[in-house]
Amino acid sequence: MKTCSFCGHTEIKNTKVQYLYKHDNHFLLVNGVPCEECEFCGEQYFAASTLKKIEKEFISIHNKKKQPKKKLSMPVEDFSDLEAA
């Protein structure tokens, strides 16, 4: 039986999630990534092979060898600006 290393619970489910890969202020958002997720605290566990595939895809897109399926525009804020408001 698997145990969550974060909270200790044993309710771990196989699911697919959205994963945000970040490297040097460049991002890749990947949908449908398989993982194991604790049903109690939400901690997620990914296979190393899965993360390596995502990294390889990021490098390919970042080096312009491949076009992503879709591009998003996202607003960005600094928390310090929110506190001042």
PyMOL Python script that loads the backbone (N, CA, C, O; Angstrom):
from pymol import cmd

cmd.read_pdbstr("""\
ATOM      1  N   MET A   1       0.843  -1.178   0.000  1.00  0.00           N
ATOM      2  CA  MET A   1       0.000   0.000   0.000  1.00  0.00           C
ATOM      3  C   MET A   1       0.891   1.244   0.000  1.00  0.00           C
ATOM      4  O   MET A   1       1.846   1.336   0.770  1.00  0.00           O
ATOM      5  N   LYS A   2       0.568   2.184  -0.861  1.00  0.00           N
ATOM      6  CA  LYS A   2       1.335   3.417  -0.946  1.00  0.00           C
ATOM      7  C   LYS A   2       0.870   4.401   0.116  1.00  0.00           C
ATOM      8  O   LYS A   2      -0.308   4.459   0.467  1.00  0.00           O
ATOM      9  N   THR A   3       1.827   5.170   0.618  1.00  0.00           N
ATOM     10  CA  THR A   3       1.547   6.176   1.635  1.00  0.00           C
ATOM     11  C   THR A   3       2.037   7.530   1.131  1.00  0.00           C
ATOM     12  O   THR A   3       3.124   7.626   0.561  1.00  0.00           O
ATOM     13  N   CYS A   4       1.247   8.562   1.336  1.00  0.00           N
ATOM     14  CA  CYS A   4       1.643   9.914   0.960  1.00  0.00           C
ATOM     15  C   CYS A   4       2.804  10.346   1.846  1.00  0.00           C
ATOM     16  O   CYS A   4       2.694  10.320   3.072  1.00  0.00           O
ATOM     17  N   SER A   5       3.900  10.737   1.241  1.00  0.00           N
ATOM     18  CA  SER A   5       5.060  11.148   2.031  1.00  0.00           C
ATOM     19  C   SER A   5       4.872  12.531   2.640  1.00  0.00           C
ATOM     20  O   SER A   5       5.657  12.941   3.496  1.00  0.00           O
ATOM     21  N   PHE A   6       3.848  13.252   2.213  1.00  0.00           N
ATOM     22  CA  PHE A   6       3.582  14.585   2.760  1.00  0.00           C
ATOM     23  C   PHE A   6       2.705  14.510   4.014  1.00  0.00           C
ATOM     24  O   PHE A   6       3.037  15.095   5.045  1.00  0.00           O
ATOM     25  N   CYS A   7       1.582  13.784   3.920  1.00  0.00           N
ATOM     26  CA  CYS A   7       0.634  13.758   5.048  1.00  0.00           C
ATOM     27  C   CYS A   7       0.496  12.393   5.706  1.00  0.00           C
ATOM     28  O   CYS A   7      -0.052  12.295   6.805  1.00  0.00           O
ATOM     29  N   GLY A   8       0.986  11.325   5.053  1.00  0.00           N
ATOM     30  CA  GLY A   8       0.928   9.996   5.650  1.00  0.00           C
ATOM     31  C   GLY A   8      -0.307   9.183   5.328  1.00  0.00           C
ATOM     32  O   GLY A   8      -0.384   8.016   5.712  1.00  0.00           O
ATOM     33  N   HIS A   9      -1.261   9.752   4.646  1.00  0.00           N
ATOM     34  CA  HIS A   9      -2.471   8.999   4.309  1.00  0.00           C
ATOM     35  C   HIS A   9      -2.189   7.979   3.206  1.00  0.00           C
ATOM     36  O   HIS A   9      -1.217   8.099   2.461  1.00  0.00           O
ATOM     37  N   THR A  10      -3.066   6.970   3.121  1.00  0.00           N
ATOM     38  CA  THR A  10      -2.867   5.892   2.157  1.00  0.00           C
ATOM     39  C   THR A  10      -3.872   5.927   1.008  1.00  0.00           C
ATOM     40  O   THR A  10      -3.895   5.020   0.176  1.00  0.00           O
ATOM     41  N   GLU A  11      -4.690   6.953   0.958  1.00  0.00           N
ATOM     42  CA  GLU A  11      -5.680   7.081  -0.113  1.00  0.00           C
ATOM     43  C   GLU A  11      -5.021   7.763  -1.317  1.00  0.00           C
ATOM     44  O   GLU A  11      -5.118   8.980  -1.473  1.00  0.00           O
ATOM     45  N   ILE A  12      -4.359   6.985  -2.156  1.00  0.00           N
ATOM     46  CA  ILE A  12      -3.661   7.491  -3.334  1.00  0.00           C
ATOM     47  C   ILE A  12      -4.418   7.011  -4.564  1.00  0.00           C
ATOM     48  O   ILE A  12      -4.696   5.819  -4.699  1.00  0.00           O
ATOM     49  N   LYS A  13      -4.755   7.943  -5.468  1.00  0.00           N
ATOM     50  CA  LYS A  13      -5.491   7.561  -6.675  1.00  0.00           C
ATOM     51  C   LYS A  13      -4.674   7.894  -7.921  1.00  0.00           C
ATOM     52  O   LYS A  13      -3.890   8.843  -7.930  1.00  0.00           O
ATOM     53  N   ASN A  14      -4.869   7.105  -8.964  1.00  0.00           N
ATOM     54  CA  ASN A  14      -4.290   7.396 -10.274  1.00  0.00           C
ATOM     55  C   ASN A  14      -5.224   8.371 -10.969  1.00  0.00           C
ATOM     56  O   ASN A  14      -6.434   8.153 -11.029  1.00  0.00           O
ATOM     57  N   THR A  15      -4.660   9.440 -11.489  1.00  0.00           N
ATOM     58  CA  THR A  15      -5.472  10.458 -12.154  1.00  0.00           C
ATOM     59  C   THR A  15      -4.652  11.150 -13.224  1.00  0.00           C
ATOM     60  O   THR A  15      -3.475  10.840 -13.405  1.00  0.00           O
ATOM     61  N   LYS A  16      -5.257  12.072 -13.924  1.00  0.00           N
ATOM     62  CA  LYS A  16      -4.558  12.911 -14.905  1.00  0.00           C
ATOM     63  C   LYS A  16      -4.804  14.363 -14.521  1.00  0.00           C
ATOM     64  O   LYS A  16      -5.921  14.754 -14.183  1.00  0.00           O
ATOM     65  N   VAL A  17      -3.739  15.151 -14.578  1.00  0.00           N
ATOM     66  CA  VAL A  17      -3.805  16.536 -14.114  1.00  0.00           C
ATOM     67  C   VAL A  17      -3.164  17.477 -15.125  1.00  0.00           C
ATOM     68  O   VAL A  17      -2.561  17.056 -16.112  1.00  0.00           O
ATOM     69  N   GLN A  18      -3.316  18.761 -14.841  1.00  0.00           N
ATOM     70  CA  GLN A  18      -2.638  19.794 -15.603  1.00  0.00           C
ATOM     71  C   GLN A  18      -1.317  20.086 -14.903  1.00  0.00           C
ATOM     72  O   GLN A  18      -1.286  20.270 -13.686  1.00  0.00           O
ATOM     73  N   TYR A  19      -0.215  20.129 -15.671  1.00  0.00           N
ATOM     74  CA  TYR A  19       1.114  20.305 -15.103  1.00  0.00           C
ATOM     75  C   TYR A  19       1.761  21.530 -15.719  1.00  0.00           C
ATOM     76  O   TYR A  19       1.756  21.694 -16.939  1.00  0.00           O
ATOM     77  N   LEU A  20       2.320  22.397 -14.876  1.00  0.00           N
ATOM     78  CA  LEU A  20       3.004  23.595 -15.338  1.00  0.00           C
ATOM     79  C   LEU A  20       4.505  23.390 -15.202  1.00  0.00           C
ATOM     80  O   LEU A  20       5.030  23.265 -14.096  1.00  0.00           O
ATOM     81  N   TYR A  21       5.190  23.358 -16.350  1.00  0.00           N
ATOM     82  CA  TYR A  21       6.651  23.204 -16.373  1.00  0.00           C
ATOM     83  C   TYR A  21       7.240  24.595 -16.518  1.00  0.00           C
ATOM     84  O   TYR A  21       6.795  25.369 -17.366  1.00  0.00           O
ATOM     85  N   LYS A  22       8.249  24.930 -15.690  1.00  0.00           N
ATOM     86  CA  LYS A  22       8.884  26.237 -15.731  1.00  0.00           C
ATOM     87  C   LYS A  22      10.388  26.066 -15.786  1.00  0.00           C
ATOM     88  O   LYS A  22      10.966  25.258 -15.058  1.00  0.00           O
ATOM     89  N   HIS A  23      11.023  26.852 -16.676  1.00  0.00           N
ATOM     90  CA  HIS A  23      12.481  26.883 -16.763  1.00  0.00           C
ATOM     91  C   HIS A  23      12.883  28.274 -17.243  1.00  0.00           C
ATOM     92  O   HIS A  23      12.462  28.711 -18.314  1.00  0.00           O
ATOM     93  N   ASP A  24      13.699  28.970 -16.450  1.00  0.00           N
ATOM     94  CA  ASP A  24      14.188  30.310 -16.807  1.00  0.00           C
ATOM     95  C   ASP A  24      13.074  31.261 -17.245  1.00  0.00           C
ATOM     96  O   ASP A  24      13.204  31.932 -18.269  1.00  0.00           O
ATOM     97  N   ASN A  25      12.002  31.325 -16.494  1.00  0.00           N
ATOM     98  CA  ASN A  25      10.855  32.199 -16.784  1.00  0.00           C
ATOM     99  C   ASN A  25      10.166  31.899 -18.110  1.00  0.00           C
ATOM    100  O   ASN A  25       9.522  32.773 -18.689  1.00  0.00           O
ATOM    101  N   HIS A  26      10.299  30.674 -18.588  1.00  0.00           N
ATOM    102  CA  HIS A  26       9.552  30.180 -19.736  1.00  0.00           C
ATOM    103  C   HIS A  26       8.691  29.034 -19.222  1.00  0.00           C
ATOM    104  O   HIS A  26       9.122  28.264 -18.364  1.00  0.00           O
ATOM    105  N   PHE A  27       7.483  28.923 -19.745  1.00  0.00           N
ATOM    106  CA  PHE A  27       6.520  27.964 -19.221  1.00  0.00           C
ATOM    107  C   PHE A  27       5.965  27.067 -20.314  1.00  0.00           C
ATOM    108  O   PHE A  27       5.902  27.446 -21.484  1.00  0.00           O
ATOM    109  N   LEU A  28       5.565  25.868 -19.905  1.00  0.00           N
ATOM    110  CA  LEU A  28       4.811  24.961 -20.763  1.00  0.00           C
ATOM    111  C   LEU A  28       3.705  24.359 -19.903  1.00  0.00           C
ATOM    112  O   LEU A  28       3.982  23.739 -18.876  1.00  0.00           O
ATOM    113  N   LEU A  29       2.472  24.537 -20.314  1.00  0.00           N
ATOM    114  CA  LEU A  29       1.325  23.980 -19.618  1.00  0.00           C
ATOM    115  C   LEU A  29       0.906  22.711 -20.351  1.00  0.00           C
ATOM    116  O   LEU A  29       0.616  22.747 -21.547  1.00  0.00           O
ATOM    117  N   VAL A  30       0.877  21.600 -19.639  1.00  0.00           N
ATOM    118  CA  VAL A  30       0.586  20.299 -20.248  1.00  0.00           C
ATOM    119  C   VAL A  30      -0.672  19.723 -19.597  1.00  0.00           C
ATOM    120  O   VAL A  30      -0.735  19.570 -18.377  1.00  0.00           O
ATOM    121  N   ASN A  31      -1.659  19.409 -20.411  1.00  0.00           N
ATOM    122  CA  ASN A  31      -2.906  18.814 -19.921  1.00  0.00           C
ATOM    123  C   ASN A  31      -2.837  17.292 -19.971  1.00  0.00           C
ATOM    124  O   ASN A  31      -2.114  16.725 -20.790  1.00  0.00           O
ATOM    125  N   GLY A  32      -3.590  16.634 -19.096  1.00  0.00           N
ATOM    126  CA  GLY A  32      -3.732  15.186 -19.126  1.00  0.00           C
ATOM    127  C   GLY A  32      -2.501  14.408 -18.705  1.00  0.00           C
ATOM    128  O   GLY A  32      -2.252  13.317 -19.216  1.00  0.00           O
ATOM    129  N   VAL A  33      -1.729  14.956 -17.779  1.00  0.00           N
ATOM    130  CA  VAL A  33      -0.503  14.294 -17.336  1.00  0.00           C
ATOM    131  C   VAL A  33      -0.848  13.250 -16.261  1.00  0.00           C
ATOM    132  O   VAL A  33      -1.472  13.583 -15.253  1.00  0.00           O
ATOM    133  N   PRO A  34      -0.444  11.998 -16.473  1.00  0.00           N
ATOM    134  CA  PRO A  34      -0.743  10.964 -15.475  1.00  0.00           C
ATOM    135  C   PRO A  34       0.082  11.158 -14.207  1.00  0.00           C
ATOM    136  O   PRO A  34       1.270  11.478 -14.251  1.00  0.00           O
ATOM    137  N   CYS A  35      -0.589  10.953 -13.079  1.00  0.00           N
ATOM    138  CA  CYS A  35       0.104  11.039 -11.794  1.00  0.00           C
ATOM    139  C   CYS A  35      -0.663  10.242 -10.751  1.00  0.00           C
ATOM    140  O   CYS A  35      -1.783   9.785 -10.981  1.00  0.00           O
ATOM    141  N   GLU A  36      -0.030  10.092  -9.609  1.00  0.00           N
ATOM    142  CA  GLU A  36      -0.703   9.558  -8.428  1.00  0.00           C
ATOM    143  C   GLU A  36      -0.938  10.740  -7.511  1.00  0.00           C
ATOM    144  O   GLU A  36      -0.042  11.558  -7.301  1.00  0.00           O
ATOM    145  N   GLU A  37      -2.144  10.834  -6.962  1.00  0.00           N
ATOM    146  CA  GLU A  37      -2.500  11.995  -6.145  1.00  0.00           C
ATOM    147  C   GLU A  37      -3.129  11.535  -4.829  1.00  0.00           C
ATOM    148  O   GLU A  37      -4.004  10.670  -4.808  1.00  0.00           O
ATOM    149  N   CYS A  38      -2.664  12.131  -3.737  1.00  0.00           N
ATOM    150  CA  CYS A  38      -3.245  11.831  -2.429  1.00  0.00           C
ATOM    151  C   CYS A  38      -4.644  12.442  -2.367  1.00  0.00           C
ATOM    152  O   CYS A  38      -4.820  13.634  -2.616  1.00  0.00           O
ATOM    153  N   GLU A  39      -5.626  11.624  -2.038  1.00  0.00           N
ATOM    154  CA  GLU A  39      -7.006  12.111  -1.956  1.00  0.00           C
ATOM    155  C   GLU A  39      -7.237  12.975  -0.725  1.00  0.00           C
ATOM    156  O   GLU A  39      -8.237  13.689  -0.658  1.00  0.00           O
ATOM    157  N   PHE A  40      -6.341  12.925   0.244  1.00  0.00           N
ATOM    158  CA  PHE A  40      -6.511  13.704   1.470  1.00  0.00           C
ATOM    159  C   PHE A  40      -5.917  15.102   1.329  1.00  0.00           C
ATOM    160  O   PHE A  40      -6.599  16.091   1.600  1.00  0.00           O
ATOM    161  N   CYS A  41      -4.652  15.198   0.908  1.00  0.00           N
ATOM    162  CA  CYS A  41      -3.982  16.507   0.869  1.00  0.00           C
ATOM    163  C   CYS A  41      -3.736  17.039  -0.540  1.00  0.00           C
ATOM    164  O   CYS A  41      -3.420  18.218  -0.704  1.00  0.00           O
ATOM    165  N   GLY A  42      -3.875  16.182  -1.570  1.00  0.00           N
ATOM    166  CA  GLY A  42      -3.695  16.623  -2.942  1.00  0.00           C
ATOM    167  C   GLY A  42      -2.261  16.555  -3.456  1.00  0.00           C
ATOM    168  O   GLY A  42      -2.000  16.937  -4.597  1.00  0.00           O
ATOM    169  N   GLU A  43      -1.333  16.078  -2.638  1.00  0.00           N
ATOM    170  CA  GLU A  43       0.066  15.951  -3.086  1.00  0.00           C
ATOM    171  C   GLU A  43       0.111  15.054  -4.324  1.00  0.00           C
ATOM    172  O   GLU A  43      -0.568  14.029  -4.382  1.00  0.00           O
ATOM    173  N   GLN A  44       0.915  15.448  -5.309  1.00  0.00           N
ATOM    174  CA  GLN A  44       0.983  14.722  -6.572  1.00  0.00           C
ATOM    175  C   GLN A  44       2.358  14.091  -6.762  1.00  0.00           C
ATOM    176  O   GLN A  44       3.384  14.675  -6.413  1.00  0.00           O
ATOM    177  N   TYR A  45       2.353  12.882  -7.326  1.00  0.00           N
ATOM    178  CA  TYR A  45       3.577  12.131  -7.582  1.00  0.00           C
ATOM    179  C   TYR A  45       3.609  11.754  -9.060  1.00  0.00           C
ATOM    180  O   TYR A  45       2.665  11.163  -9.585  1.00  0.00           O
ATOM    181  N   PHE A  46       4.720  12.108  -9.725  1.00  0.00           N
ATOM    182  CA  PHE A  46       4.875  11.864 -11.154  1.00  0.00           C
ATOM    183  C   PHE A  46       6.026  10.891 -11.385  1.00  0.00           C
ATOM    184  O   PHE A  46       7.036  10.928 -10.681  1.00  0.00           O
ATOM    185  N   ALA A  47       5.863  10.033 -12.367  1.00  0.00           N
ATOM    186  CA  ALA A  47       6.954   9.129 -12.759  1.00  0.00           C
ATOM    187  C   ALA A  47       8.056   9.963 -13.399  1.00  0.00           C
ATOM    188  O   ALA A  47       7.776  10.929 -14.108  1.00  0.00           O
ATOM    189  N   ALA A  48       9.294   9.592 -13.153  1.00  0.00           N
ATOM    190  CA  ALA A  48      10.424  10.311 -13.732  1.00  0.00           C
ATOM    191  C   ALA A  48      10.342  10.317 -15.252  1.00  0.00           C
ATOM    192  O   ALA A  48      10.676  11.318 -15.885  1.00  0.00           O
ATOM    193  N   SER A  49       9.907   9.223 -15.837  1.00  0.00           N
ATOM    194  CA  SER A  49       9.800   9.150 -17.301  1.00  0.00           C
ATOM    195  C   SER A  49       8.779  10.152 -17.838  1.00  0.00           C
ATOM    196  O   SER A  49       8.957  10.699 -18.926  1.00  0.00           O
ATOM    197  N   THR A  50       7.723  10.390 -17.084  1.00  0.00           N
ATOM    198  CA  THR A  50       6.707  11.373 -17.474  1.00  0.00           C
ATOM    199  C   THR A  50       7.302  12.778 -17.465  1.00  0.00           C
ATOM    200  O   THR A  50       7.097  13.544 -18.407  1.00  0.00           O
ATOM    201  N   LEU A  51       8.028  13.116 -16.419  1.00  0.00           N
ATOM    202  CA  LEU A  51       8.632  14.442 -16.314  1.00  0.00           C
ATOM    203  C   LEU A  51       9.713  14.645 -17.367  1.00  0.00           C
ATOM    204  O   LEU A  51       9.892  15.756 -17.866  1.00  0.00           O
ATOM    205  N   LYS A  52      10.431  13.586 -17.705  1.00  0.00           N
ATOM    206  CA  LYS A  52      11.452  13.688 -18.758  1.00  0.00           C
ATOM    207  C   LYS A  52      10.812  13.956 -20.114  1.00  0.00           C
ATOM    208  O   LYS A  52      11.356  14.720 -20.911  1.00  0.00           O
ATOM    209  N   LYS A  53       9.659  13.337 -20.388  1.00  0.00           N
ATOM    210  CA  LYS A  53       8.937  13.592 -21.644  1.00  0.00           C
ATOM    211  C   LYS A  53       8.495  15.046 -21.716  1.00  0.00           C
ATOM    212  O   LYS A  53       8.597  15.676 -22.769  1.00  0.00           O
ATOM    213  N   ILE A  54       8.009  15.580 -20.609  1.00  0.00           N
ATOM    214  CA  ILE A  54       7.570  16.979 -20.574  1.00  0.00           C
ATOM    215  C   ILE A  54       8.756  17.904 -20.803  1.00  0.00           C
ATOM    216  O   ILE A  54       8.655  18.867 -21.563  1.00  0.00           O
ATOM    217  N   GLU A  55       9.875  17.619 -20.152  1.00  0.00           N
ATOM    218  CA  GLU A  55      11.072  18.443 -20.332  1.00  0.00           C
ATOM    219  C   GLU A  55      11.549  18.409 -21.785  1.00  0.00           C
ATOM    220  O   GLU A  55      11.919  19.442 -22.342  1.00  0.00           O
ATOM    221  N   LYS A  56      11.541  17.240 -22.389  1.00  0.00           N
ATOM    222  CA  LYS A  56      11.957  17.099 -23.784  1.00  0.00           C
ATOM    223  C   LYS A  56      11.037  17.907 -24.701  1.00  0.00           C
ATOM    224  O   LYS A  56      11.502  18.559 -25.636  1.00  0.00           O
ATOM    225  N   GLU A  57       9.759  17.862 -24.435  1.00  0.00           N
ATOM    226  CA  GLU A  57       8.782  18.625 -25.226  1.00  0.00           C
ATOM    227  C   GLU A  57       9.011  20.127 -25.059  1.00  0.00           C
ATOM    228  O   GLU A  57       8.961  20.877 -26.034  1.00  0.00           O
ATOM    229  N   PHE A  58       9.259  20.560 -23.832  1.00  0.00           N
ATOM    230  CA  PHE A  58       9.540  21.971 -23.557  1.00  0.00           C
ATOM    231  C   PHE A  58      10.758  22.439 -24.362  1.00  0.00           C
ATOM    232  O   PHE A  58      10.718  23.495 -24.992  1.00  0.00           O
ATOM    233  N   ILE A  59      11.829  21.658 -24.339  1.00  0.00           N
ATOM    234  CA  ILE A  59      13.053  22.030 -25.053  1.00  0.00           C
ATOM    235  C   ILE A  59      12.787  22.120 -26.552  1.00  0.00           C
ATOM    236  O   ILE A  59      13.270  23.035 -27.218  1.00  0.00           O
ATOM    237  N   SER A  60      12.029  21.183 -27.075  1.00  0.00           N
ATOM    238  CA  SER A  60      11.703  21.176 -28.494  1.00  0.00           C
ATOM    239  C   SER A  60      10.900  22.419 -28.884  1.00  0.00           C
ATOM    240  O   SER A  60      11.167  23.028 -29.920  1.00  0.00           O
ATOM    241  N   ILE A  61       9.935  22.792 -28.075  1.00  0.00           N
ATOM    242  CA  ILE A  61       9.123  23.979 -28.343  1.00  0.00           C
ATOM    243  C   ILE A  61       9.950  25.242 -28.139  1.00  0.00           C
ATOM    244  O   ILE A  61       9.896  26.159 -28.959  1.00  0.00           O
ATOM    245  N   HIS A  62      10.706  25.295 -27.064  1.00  0.00           N
ATOM    246  CA  HIS A  62      11.509  26.479 -26.759  1.00  0.00           C
ATOM    247  C   HIS A  62      12.578  26.736 -27.829  1.00  0.00           C
ATOM    248  O   HIS A  62      12.887  27.887 -28.136  1.00  0.00           O
ATOM    249  N   ASN A  63      13.132  25.675 -28.388  1.00  0.00           N
ATOM    250  CA  ASN A  63      14.138  25.809 -29.446  1.00  0.00           C
ATOM    251  C   ASN A  63      13.510  25.950 -30.833  1.00  0.00           C
ATOM    252  O   ASN A  63      14.200  25.921 -31.852  1.00  0.00           O
ATOM    253  N   LYS A  64      12.186  26.104 -30.844  1.00  0.00           N
ATOM    254  CA  LYS A  64      11.412  26.315 -32.078  1.00  0.00           C
ATOM    255  C   LYS A  64      11.518  25.165 -33.078  1.00  0.00           C
ATOM    256  O   LYS A  64      11.398  25.373 -34.285  1.00  0.00           O
ATOM    257  N   LYS A  65      11.740  23.966 -32.578  1.00  0.00           N
ATOM    258  CA  LYS A  65      11.747  22.782 -33.431  1.00  0.00           C
ATOM    259  C   LYS A  65      10.336  22.217 -33.581  1.00  0.00           C
ATOM    260  O   LYS A  65      10.058  21.418 -34.476  1.00  0.00           O
ATOM    261  N   LYS A  66       9.453  22.653 -32.679  1.00  0.00           N
ATOM    262  CA  LYS A  66       8.073  22.188 -32.695  1.00  0.00           C
ATOM    263  C   LYS A  66       7.160  23.325 -32.259  1.00  0.00           C
ATOM    264  O   LYS A  66       7.526  24.135 -31.407  1.00  0.00           O
ATOM    265  N   GLN A  67       5.976  23.378 -32.846  1.00  0.00           N
ATOM    266  CA  GLN A  67       4.973  24.366 -32.448  1.00  0.00           C
ATOM    267  C   GLN A  67       4.029  23.734 -31.420  1.00  0.00           C
ATOM    268  O   GLN A  67       3.623  22.583 -31.582  1.00  0.00           O
ATOM    269  N   PRO A  68       3.679  24.467 -30.376  1.00  0.00           N
ATOM    270  CA  PRO A  68       2.709  23.927 -29.422  1.00  0.00           C
ATOM    271  C   PRO A  68       1.317  23.881 -30.048  1.00  0.00           C
ATOM    272  O   PRO A  68       1.046  24.593 -31.015  1.00  0.00           O
ATOM    273  N   LYS A  69       0.444  23.055 -29.503  1.00  0.00           N
ATOM    274  CA  LYS A  69      -0.928  22.967 -29.996  1.00  0.00           C
ATOM    275  C   LYS A  69      -1.672  24.286 -29.826  1.00  0.00           C
ATOM    276  O   LYS A  69      -2.526  24.643 -30.638  1.00  0.00           O
ATOM    277  N   LYS A  70      -1.334  25.006 -28.752  1.00  0.00           N
ATOM    278  CA  LYS A  70      -2.071  26.218 -28.421  1.00  0.00           C
ATOM    279  C   LYS A  70      -1.161  27.145 -27.621  1.00  0.00           C
ATOM    280  O   LYS A  70      -0.277  26.674 -26.906  1.00  0.00           O
ATOM    281  N   LYS A  71      -1.365  28.448 -27.731  1.00  0.00           N
ATOM    282  CA  LYS A  71      -0.645  29.421 -26.921  1.00  0.00           C
ATOM    283  C   LYS A  71      -1.649  30.231 -26.122  1.00  0.00           C
ATOM    284  O   LYS A  71      -2.739  30.535 -26.605  1.00  0.00           O
ATOM    285  N   LEU A  72      -1.278  30.580 -24.897  1.00  0.00           N
ATOM    286  CA  LEU A  72      -2.136  31.362 -24.020  1.00  0.00           C
ATOM    287  C   LEU A  72      -1.472  32.682 -23.678  1.00  0.00           C
ATOM    288  O   LEU A  72      -0.247  32.787 -23.632  1.00  0.00           O
ATOM    289  N   SER A  73      -2.299  33.682 -23.442  1.00  0.00           N
ATOM    290  CA  SER A  73      -1.814  34.946 -22.906  1.00  0.00           C
ATOM    291  C   SER A  73      -2.288  34.999 -21.461  1.00  0.00           C
ATOM    292  O   SER A  73      -3.456  34.728 -21.183  1.00  0.00           O
ATOM    293  N   MET A  74      -1.386  35.350 -20.531  1.00  0.00           N
ATOM    294  CA  MET A  74      -1.745  35.299 -19.128  1.00  0.00           C
ATOM    295  C   MET A  74      -1.333  36.590 -18.428  1.00  0.00           C
ATOM    296  O   MET A  74      -0.196  37.038 -18.580  1.00  0.00           O
ATOM    297  N   PRO A  75      -2.245  37.195 -17.660  1.00  0.00           N
ATOM    298  CA  PRO A  75      -1.863  38.382 -16.894  1.00  0.00           C
ATOM    299  C   PRO A  75      -0.887  38.019 -15.775  1.00  0.00           C
ATOM    300  O   PRO A  75      -0.949  36.926 -15.212  1.00  0.00           O
ATOM    301  N   VAL A  76       0.010  38.947 -15.462  1.00  0.00           N
ATOM    302  CA  VAL A  76       1.025  38.719 -14.430  1.00  0.00           C
ATOM    303  C   VAL A  76       1.018  39.899 -13.469  1.00  0.00           C
ATOM    304  O   VAL A  76       0.976  41.053 -13.895  1.00  0.00           O
ATOM    305  N   GLU A  77       1.061  39.612 -12.182  1.00  0.00           N
ATOM    306  CA  GLU A  77       1.106  40.628 -11.129  1.00  0.00           C
ATOM    307  C   GLU A  77       2.195  40.280 -10.127  1.00  0.00           C
ATOM    308  O   GLU A  77       2.546  39.110  -9.972  1.00  0.00           O
ATOM    309  N   ASP A  78       2.728  41.279  -9.450  1.00  0.00           N
ATOM    310  CA  ASP A  78       3.626  41.088  -8.313  1.00  0.00           C
ATOM    311  C   ASP A  78       2.810  41.236  -7.042  1.00  0.00           C
ATOM    312  O   ASP A  78       2.002  42.159  -6.930  1.00  0.00           O
ATOM    313  N   PHE A  79       3.006  40.350  -6.094  1.00  0.00           N
ATOM    314  CA  PHE A  79       2.228  40.394  -4.861  1.00  0.00           C
ATOM    315  C   PHE A  79       2.441  41.707  -4.109  1.00  0.00           C
ATOM    316  O   PHE A  79       1.514  42.219  -3.480  1.00  0.00           O
ATOM    317  N   SER A  80       3.645  42.250  -4.171  1.00  0.00           N
ATOM    318  CA  SER A  80       3.925  43.518  -3.468  1.00  0.00           C
ATOM    319  C   SER A  80       3.030  44.644  -3.995  1.00  0.00           C
ATOM    320  O   SER A  80       2.653  45.534  -3.233  1.00  0.00           O
ATOM    321  N   ASP A  81       2.689  44.616  -5.274  1.00  0.00           N
ATOM    322  CA  ASP A  81       1.768  45.607  -5.831  1.00  0.00           C
ATOM    323  C   ASP A  81       0.341  45.405  -5.304  1.00  0.00           C
ATOM    324  O   ASP A  81      -0.405  46.371  -5.142  1.00  0.00           O
ATOM    325  N   LEU A  82      -0.023  44.182  -5.046  1.00  0.00           N
ATOM    326  CA  LEU A  82      -1.368  43.884  -4.524  1.00  0.00           C
ATOM    327  C   LEU A  82      -1.506  44.374  -3.084  1.00  0.00           C
ATOM    328  O   LEU A  82      -2.563  44.861  -2.683  1.00  0.00           O
ATOM    329  N   GLU A  83      -0.430  44.239  -2.316  1.00  0.00           N
ATOM    330  CA  GLU A  83      -0.453  44.687  -0.927  1.00  0.00           C
ATOM    331  C   GLU A  83      -0.587  46.207  -0.821  1.00  0.00           C
ATOM    332  O   GLU A  83      -1.206  46.715   0.114  1.00  0.00           O
ATOM    333  N   ALA A  84      -0.005  46.930  -1.781  1.00  0.00           N
ATOM    334  CA  ALA A  84      -0.017  48.382  -1.760  1.00  0.00           C
ATOM    335  C   ALA A  84      -1.384  48.941  -2.137  1.00  0.00           C
ATOM    336  O   ALA A  84      -1.696  50.086  -1.811  1.00  0.00           O
ATOM    337  N   ALA A  85      -2.199  48.146  -2.819  1.00  0.00           N
ATOM    338  CA  ALA A  85      -3.502  48.630  -3.291  1.00  0.00           C
ATOM    339  C   ALA A  85      -4.530  48.698  -2.188  1.00  0.00           C
ATOM    340  O   ALA A  85      -5.673  49.086  -2.431  1.00  0.00           O
TER     341      ALA A  85
END
""", "prot")
cmd.dss("prot")
cmd.show_as("cartoon", "prot")
cmd.util.cbc("prot")
cmd.orient("prot")
